[in-house]
Amino acid sequence: MHSRRGATRPSPPVSRWLRIGIPSLLVLIWVVGGSIGGPYFGKVDQVATNDQSSFLPQSADATRVSERLPDFVGADAIPAIVVAQTADGSALSETQLTGLQALTADIVALDGIRGETSPPVVSDDGQAVQIFVPIDASGEVREAVEKVRELVSADAPAGVDAWVTGPAGFTADLVKGFLGIDGLLLIVALAAVFVILIVVYRSPLLPILVLLTSVFALCVALLTVWWLAYAQIVVLNGQVQGILFILVIGAATDYALLYTARFREAIGEGRRRWDATVTAWRGAVEPILASGGTVIAGLLCLLLSDLANNRALGPIASIGIAFAVLSALTFLPALLALVGRAAFWPFFPKPGAGALPDDLAQPVKGLWPRQARLVARRARPVWIVCTVVLLAACAGLTQLRADGVPSSDLVLGASEARDGQQVLAEHFPGGSGSPVYVLVDEGSAADAVAVLDAASGIESVAVLASDAPGGQAPVTAADGSLQTAAFGPPGTPAPAPTVSDGQVMLAATLSSTADSAAADDAVRQLRTDLADRVGAGTALVGGVTATDIDSIDTSIRDRTLIIPIVLVVILLILMALLRSVVAPLLLIGTVIVSFGAALGVSALVFDGVFDFPGADPSVPLYGFVFLVALGVDYNIFLMSRVREESLAHGTRSGILRGLVATGGVITSARLVLAATFAALGVIPILFLAQIAFIVAFGVLLDTFVVRSLLVPALAYDIGPAIWWPSKLWRRDAARPAAARRLDS
C-alpha cells in the first residue's frame, strides 16, 4: 500500500557534513536573498506607475494621440479640474469670485503644478466655477493632487464647496486605492494562510516554515521585478503588483504543501531526515515543475495582448511563479532536512494514517477513504450530477456584463473625483476637462473642424495654441481655413495654432461625461465621420473617452485570441506529463466547465448582491488564466499521483488511492489559495475585487466538486482507457482477466 515509485530507490550514502552542509547553505542563500529583497517593498513606488499610459493599448489611435500631446501643450501634464459651487445653490458673489481668483495664484505656487492654471470659468447659471490645473505627469500625480485638495479645502471662500476632479483627480484616487498593497494586502493574506495551516496541521512550527517559503520567494521575486522595472524592461503598476503578491504567496504555499505531504509520508514510514528529504523531493519535483510550468505557460500567453498592463503581468507573474517553484524545491526541503520530525510537533505522522483498505466492502474511516468508496460505488451518478450542477451554474454567464465600466466607477467607496465630476456635470458640459483630442494634418484641419461642428454630442471645438490663455483657442472653419478667436482688447491678433510635424491638435468638449455611454457613441461616430471626410487614418482621435473605447475593444480582442491559445498550450503540457490524450482532454474539459460555473455564479453575485456597475472585458480573461492554469495545477497533483499508483495497482485502484493520498493536502492548499486571492478584496479597486471573488469562489468550487468528485468519478467510469494511447493503457489492457476484475 505504501510503496511509491519514487520511494523504492534507496538514497546513496551521504556524509553527515553534506547532510547538514547542503541544507544550511541553501537556507543561507535564501535568507541573504530575502534580506536584500525585503526592503524593496518600501521602494516599489519608485518604479511603479499607475498613470493612464500603463493601461493603454499599444497600437490604438488614442495611444498615438497621447504620445503626441506633449508636442502641443509644451509639457507632459495631466489636467485636474477644481470645481466649486455655492453651498446653498445661490449665484456666486463678487467676494467669492475674487477669493476663487486668488486661489488660482496659490495653486500655481504648489509643487507638482506644470504651468499656469486657467482663470475661473463661471457656469451659465452663475452658481459654479471650474479651474483647469495642469499637473506634472512625470512626477507624483497623487501627491500633487492631494496638495491641491488640501489647499482648496482650507482656502475656499466662505459658503463655497470645492472638489478636485478631472483625469488627474481620478488618477490620484486610483493610486490611493492601491496604497494598501504593500501593507494591508500582505498582512491579510499571510494571516489567512497562517490560520488555515494551524487548523489543518495543528503544528506551531510547520506553518511558519511554509510561510517563510512563501515570503522569501516573494522577496526575491520582487527584487528581480524591481530592477527589471527600474531598467524599464517591464511596466509595474498597482494592479500587477497586487496580483504578483497574491500569486507568489498562494503558489509558493501550495507547492510547499505538496512537498510537505510527501515529506510527511516518508517520515511516517520511519525514514530518517535525509532519506525522507530525498524521497519527498523525488516524489514532488515532477508535479511541482509541471504545475509551475503550466501556470507560467498560461501567464506568458498574455504577451500576445495589445494592452500594456496585460503584457506586463505575463512576465512579472511568471517570474514570481518561478521563484515560488524554486523556493518550494530548495528552501523548504533544506529547512525540513534540518528540522525533521520536529516540524510536525506535537502531532507526529503515523504510518498508514487515513490509508485506503484493499477491500472497500470493509468499513472505512476518514473523509477521503469514504469519498473514494463513494466514487467506486456510484461513479457514473456522481459525475453526471456534478456535470448537471456545473452546467446549471454556467447559465449565469448570460448575466455577465463585461463590456467595460466608467472610469469613475473603478474605485470602490468614496471618491472625491467622482463626486466632483457629478457637480461639474450639473453646471457645465459633461465632458469639461476631458476633451476629445483630434490629431490631424494642418491642411485637413478645416475639414476636421467642420466635422466636429456638425457632430452630435460635441459642445464646442478649440485648437491647441501655445500663445492662447489656457493653451486653447476657440476655432471655426471658414472657406477651407481655420479661424481662431482673438483674446484681449480690440486689435489683439488671434493666436496661431501650434503646429508640430505639419499637424495640429483640436480639442472638442463633449456634451456628456467622458466615461458615459453617450460619450462612447459620440466618439465612435466621430471617428467614422472623420474617416469619411478627411480619409481613413488621416485624423486620429484620442482623449479619455477614446482611450476607454480602445482599451475595451482591445480587451475583447485579447480574450478572444488568448483564451484558446492558453487551452492549447496547457493541453499539450498535460499530454506530455501524463503520456496520454484522453486524460488531458478530460481534465481540460472539467476545468472549462468549472470556470464557466464560477463566472456564471460570479455574474449573479455581482449584479444581485454587490450591485457592481459591470466589469472590465479583461476580468474574464484574468479569471480564465488564473482559474484554468491554477485549476489544472491541482489536477496535475492528483493525476500524477494517480498515474504513479496505477503503475503499481491498476487504473481504477490507482484512482482511488491517488484521491485518498492527495485529498487532504490538495484541499488545504486550495483553501490557502482561495484565502490569498480573497485578500485582494481589501483593495478598493473594482477590478481586483471582482478577480478576488471569481478566483476564490472558482477555486473552492473546483476543490469540493471538480477535483474531489467529478474528475475521480469520470476517470473511474472510463477506466484504463484514460491513459490511451500510452504504455500504461496497453499494459492494463494486457493484464490477466482476474486482475482486471479486481481493478474494477
FENFEN-V423465 format. One record per residue. N is the residue number from 1. RES is the residue in one small letter. BURIAL is b if it has 9 or more other ideal C-beta (glycine too) atoms within 8 Angstrom, else e. Layout:
# FENFEN-V423465
n: <N & N>
res: <RES & RES>
burial: <BURIAL & BURIAL>
This chain:
# FENFEN-V423465
n: <1 & 2 & 3 & 4 & 5 & 6 & 7 & 8 & 9 & 10 & 11 & 12 & 13 & 14 & 15 & 16 & 17 & 18 & 19 & 20 & 21 & 22 & 23 & 24 & 25 & 26 & 27 & 28 & 29 & 30 & 31 & 32 & 33 & 34 & 35 & 36 & 37 & 38 & 39 & 40 & 41 & 42 & 43 & 44 & 45 & 46 & 47 & 48 & 49 & 50 & 51 & 52 & 53 & 54 & 55 & 56 & 57 & 58 & 59 & 60 & 61 & 62 & 63 & 64 & 65 & 66 & 67 & 68 & 69 & 70 & 71 & 72 & 73 & 74 & 75 & 76 & 77 & 78 & 79 & 80 & 81 & 82 & 83 & 84 & 85 & 86 & 87 & 88 & 89 & 90 & 91 & 92 & 93 & 94 & 95 & 96 & 97 & 98 & 99 & 100 & 101 & 102 & 103 & 104 & 105 & 106 & 107 & 108 & 109 & 110 & 111 & 112 & 113 & 114 & 115 & 116 & 117 & 118 & 119 & 120 & 121 & 122 & 123 & 124 & 125 & 126 & 127 & 128 & 129 & 130 & 131 & 132 & 133 & 134 & 135 & 136 & 137 & 138 & 139 & 140 & 141 & 142 & 143 & 144 & 145 & 146 & 147 & 148 & 149 & 150 & 151 & 152 & 153 & 154 & 155 & 156 & 157 & 158 & 159 & 160 & 161 & 162 & 163 & 164 & 165 & 166 & 167 & 168 & 169 & 170 & 171 & 172 & 173 & 174 & 175 & 176 & 177 & 178 & 179 & 180 & 181 & 182 & 183 & 184 & 185 & 186 & 187 & 188 & 189 & 190 & 191 & 192 & 193 & 194 & 195 & 196 & 197 & 198 & 199 & 200 & 201 & 202 & 203 & 204 & 205 & 206 & 207 & 208 & 209 & 210 & 211 & 212 & 213 & 214 & 215 & 216 & 217 & 218 & 219 & 220 & 221 & 222 & 223 & 224 & 225 & 226 & 227 & 228 & 229 & 230 & 231 & 232 & 233 & 234 & 235 & 236 & 237 & 238 & 239 & 240 & 241 & 242 & 243 & 244 & 245 & 246 & 247 & 248 & 249 & 250 & 251 & 252 & 253 & 254 & 255 & 256 & 257 & 258 & 259 & 260 & 261 & 262 & 263 & 264 & 265 & 266 & 267 & 268 & 269 & 270 & 271 & 272 & 273 & 274 & 275 & 276 & 277 & 278 & 279 & 280 & 281 & 282 & 283 & 284 & 285 & 286 & 287 & 288 & 289 & 290 & 291 & 292 & 293 & 294 & 295 & 296 & 297 & 298 & 299 & 300 & 301 & 302 & 303 & 304 & 305 & 306 & 307 & 308 & 309 & 310 & 311 & 312 & 313 & 314 & 315 & 316 & 317 & 318 & 319 & 320 & 321 & 322 & 323 & 324 & 325 & 326 & 327 & 328 & 329 & 330 & 331 & 332 & 333 & 334 & 335 & 336 & 337 & 338 & 339 & 340 & 341 & 342 & 343 & 344 & 345 & 346 & 347 & 348 & 349 & 350 & 351 & 352 & 353 & 354 & 355 & 356 & 357 & 358 & 359 & 360 & 361 & 362 & 363 & 364 & 365 & 366 & 367 & 368 & 369 & 370 & 371 & 372 & 373 & 374 & 375 & 376 & 377 & 378 & 379 & 380 & 381 & 382 & 383 & 384 & 385 & 386 & 387 & 388 & 389 & 390 & 391 & 392 & 393 & 394 & 395 & 396 & 397 & 398 & 399 & 400 & 401 & 402 & 403 & 404 & 405 & 406 & 407 & 408 & 409 & 410 & 411 & 412 & 413 & 414 & 415 & 416 & 417 & 418 & 419 & 420 & 421 & 422 & 423 & 424 & 425 & 426 & 427 & 428 & 429 & 430 & 431 & 432 & 433 & 434 & 435 & 436 & 437 & 438 & 439 & 440 & 441 & 442 & 443 & 444 & 445 & 446 & 447 & 448 & 449 & 450 & 451 & 452 & 453 & 454 & 455 & 456 & 457 & 458 & 459 & 460 & 461 & 462 & 463 & 464 & 465 & 466 & 467 & 468 & 469 & 470 & 471 & 472 & 473 & 474 & 475 & 476 & 477 & 478 & 479 & 480 & 481 & 482 & 483 & 484 & 485 & 486 & 487 & 488 & 489 & 490 & 491 & 492 & 493 & 494 & 495 & 496 & 497 & 498 & 499 & 500 & 501 & 502 & 503 & 504 & 505 & 506 & 507 & 508 & 509 & 510 & 511 & 512 & 513 & 514 & 515 & 516 & 517 & 518 & 519 & 520 & 521 & 522 & 523 & 524 & 525 & 526 & 527 & 528 & 529 & 530 & 531 & 532 & 533 & 534 & 535 & 536 & 537 & 538 & 539 & 540 & 541 & 542 & 543 & 544 & 545 & 546 & 547 & 548 & 549 & 550 & 551 & 552 & 553 & 554 & 555 & 556 & 557 & 558 & 559 & 560 & 561 & 562 & 563 & 564 & 565 & 566 & 567 & 568 & 569 & 570 & 571 & 572 & 573 & 574 & 575 & 576 & 577 & 578 & 579 & 580 & 581 & 582 & 583 & 584 & 585 & 586 & 587 & 588 & 589 & 590 & 591 & 592 & 593 & 594 & 595 & 596 & 597 & 598 & 599 & 600 & 601 & 602 & 603 & 604 & 605 & 606 & 607 & 608 & 609 & 610 & 611 & 612 & 613 & 614 & 615 & 616 & 617 & 618 & 619 & 620 & 621 & 622 & 623 & 624 & 625 & 626 & 627 & 628 & 629 & 630 & 631 & 632 & 633 & 634 & 635 & 636 & 637 & 638 & 639 & 640 & 641 & 642 & 643 & 644 & 645 & 646 & 647 & 648 & 649 & 650 & 651 & 652 & 653 & 654 & 655 & 656 & 657 & 658 & 659 & 660 & 661 & 662 & 663 & 664 & 665 & 666 & 667 & 668 & 669 & 670 & 671 & 672 & 673 & 674 & 675 & 676 & 677 & 678 & 679 & 680 & 681 & 682 & 683 & 684 & 685 & 686 & 687 & 688 & 689 & 690 & 691 & 692 & 693 & 694 & 695 & 696 & 697 & 698 & 699 & 700 & 701 & 702 & 703 & 704 & 705 & 706 & 707 & 708 & 709 & 710 & 711 & 712 & 713 & 714 & 715 & 716 & 717 & 718 & 719 & 720 & 721 & 722 & 723 & 724 & 725 & 726 & 727 & 728 & 729 & 730 & 731 & 732 & 733 & 734 & 735 & 736 & 737 & 738 & 739 & 740 & 741 & 742 & 743 & 744>
res: <m & h & s & r & r & g & a & t & r & p & s & p & p & v & s & r & w & l & r & i & g & i & p & s & l & l & v & l & i & w & v & v & g & g & s & i & g & g & p & y & f & g & k & v & d & q & v & a & t & n & d & q & s & s & f & l & p & q & s & a & d & a & t & r & v & s & e & r & l & p & d & f & v & g & a & d & a & i & p & a & i & v & v & a & q & t & a & d & g & s & a & l & s & e & t & q & l & t & g & l & q & a & l & t & a & d & i & v & a & l & d & g & i & r & g & e & t & s & p & p & v & v & s & d & d & g & q & a & v & q & i & f & v & p & i & d & a & s & g & e & v & r & e & a & v & e & k & v & r & e & l & v & s & a & d & a & p & a & g & v & d & a & w & v & t & g & p & a & g & f & t & a & d & l & v & k & g & f & l & g & i & d & g & l & l & l & i & v & a & l & a & a & v & f & v & i & l & i & v & v & y & r & s & p & l & l & p & i & l & v & l & l & t & s & v & f & a & l & c & v & a & l & l & t & v & w & w & l & a & y & a & q & i & v & v & l & n & g & q & v & q & g & i & l & f & i & l & v & i & g & a & a & t & d & y & a & l & l & y & t & a & r & f & r & e & a & i & g & e & g & r & r & r & w & d & a & t & v & t & a & w & r & g & a & v & e & p & i & l & a & s & g & g & t & v & i & a & g & l & l & c & l & l & l & s & d & l & a & n & n & r & a & l & g & p & i & a & s & i & g & i & a & f & a & v & l & s & a & l & t & f & l & p & a & l & l & a & l & v & g & r & a & a & f & w & p & f & f & p & k & p & g & a & g & a & l & p & d & d & l & a & q & p & v & k & g & l & w & p & r & q & a & r & l & v & a & r & r & a & r & p & v & w & i & v & c & t & v & v & l & l & a & a & c & a & g & l & t & q & l & r & a & d & g & v & p & s & s & d & l & v & l & g & a & s & e & a & r & d & g & q & q & v & l & a & e & h & f & p & g & g & s & g & s & p & v & y & v & l & v & d & e & g & s & a & a & d & a & v & a & v & l & d & a & a & s & g & i & e & s & v & a & v & l & a & s & d & a & p & g & g & q & a & p & v & t & a & a & d & g & s & l & q & t & a & a & f & g & p & p & g & t & p & a & p & a & p & t & v & s & d & g & q & v & m & l & a & a & t & l & s & s & t & a & d & s & a & a & a & d & d & a & v & r & q & l & r & t & d & l & a & d & r & v & g & a & g & t & a & l & v & g & g & v & t & a & t & d & i & d & s & i & d & t & s & i & r & d & r & t & l & i & i & p & i & v & l & v & v & i & l & l & i & l & m & a & l & l & r & s & v & v & a & p & l & l & l & i & g & t & v & i & v & s & f & g & a & a & l & g & v & s & a & l & v & f & d & g & v & f & d & f & p & g & a & d & p & s & v & p & l & y & g & f & v & f & l & v & a & l & g & v & d & y & n & i & f & l & m & s & r & v & r & e & e & s & l & a & h & g & t & r & s & g & i & l & r & g & l & v & a & t & g & g & v & i & t & s & a & r & l & v & l & a & a & t & f & a & a & l & g & v & i & p & i & l & f & l & a & q & i & a & f & i & v & a & f & g & v & l & l & d & t & f & v & v & r & s & l & l & v & p & a & l & a & y & d & i & g & p & a & i & w & w & p & s & k & l & w & r & r & d & a & a & r & p & a & a & a & r & r & l & d & s>
burial: <e & b & e & b & e & b & b & e & e & e & b & e & e & e & e & e & e & e & b & b & e & b & b & b & e & b & b & e & e & b & b & e & b & b & e & b & b & e & e & b & b & e & b & b & e & e & b & b & b & b & b & b & e & b & b & b & b & b & e & b & b & b & b & b & b & b & e & b & b & b & e & b & b & e & b & e & b & b & b & b & b & b & b & b & b & b & e & e & e & e & e & b & e & e & e & b & b & e & b & b & b & e & b & b & e & b & b & b & e & b & e & b & b & b & e & e & b & b & b & b & b & e & b & e & e & e & b & b & b & b & b & b & b & b & b & b & b & e & e & e & b & b & b & b & b & b & b & b & b & e & b & b & e & e & e & b & b & e & e & b & e & b & b & b & b & b & b & b & b & b & b & b & b & b & b & b & b & b & e & b & b & b & e & b & b & b & e & b & b & b & e & b & b & b & e & b & b & b & e & b & b & e & b & e & b & b & b & e & b & b & b & b & b & b & b & b & b & b & b & b & b & b & b & b & b & b & e & b & b & e & e & e & e & b & b & b & b & b & b & b & b & b & b & b & b & b & b & b & b & b & b & b & b & b & b & b & b & b & b & b & b & b & b & b & b & b & b & b & b & e & e & e & b & b & b & b & b & b & b & b & b & b & b & b & b & e & b & b & b & b & b & b & b & b & b & b & b & b & b & b & b & b & e & e & b & b & b & b & b & b & b & b & b & b & b & b & b & b & b & b & b & b & b & b & b & b & b & b & b & b & b & b & b & b & b & b & b & b & b & b & b & e & b & b & b & e & e & e & b & e & e & e & e & b & b & b & e & e & e & b & e & e & e & b & e & e & e & b & b & b & b & b & b & b & b & b & e & e & b & e & e & b & b & e & e & b & b & e & b & b & b & e & b & b & e & b & b & e & b & b & e & b & e & b & b & b & b & b & b & b & b & e & e & e & b & b & b & b & b & b & b & e & b & b & b & e & b & b & b & b & b & b & b & b & b & b & b & b & b & b & b & b & e & b & b & b & b & b & b & b & b & b & b & e & b & e & b & b & e & e & b & b & b & b & b & b & e & b & e & e & b & b & b & b & b & b & b & e & e & e & e & b & b & b & e & e & e & e & e & e & e & e & e & b & b & e & b & b & e & b & e & e & b & b & b & b & b & b & b & b & b & b & b & b & b & b & e & b & b & b & b & b & b & b & b & b & b & e & b & b & b & e & b & b & e & e & e & b & b & b & b & b & b & b & b & b & b & b & b & b & b & b & b & b & b & b & b & b & b & e & b & b & b & e & b & b & b & e & b & b & b & e & b & b & b & e & b & b & b & b & e & b & b & b & b & b & b & b & e & b & b & b & b & b & b & b & b & b & b & b & b & b & b & b & b & b & b & e & e & e & e & b & e & b & b & b & b & b & b & b & b & b & b & b & b & b & b & b & b & b & b & b & b & b & b & b & b & b & b & b & b & b & b & b & b & b & e & e & e & b & b & b & b & b & b & b & b & b & b & b & b & b & b & b & b & b & b & b & b & b & b & b & b & b & b & b & b & b & b & b & b & b & b & e & b & b & b & b & b & b & b & b & b & b & b & b & b & b & b & b & b & b & b & e & b & b & b & b & b & b & b & b & b & b & b & b & b & b & b & b & e & b & b & b & e & b & e & b & b & b & e & b & e & e & b & e & e & e & b & b & e & e & b & e>
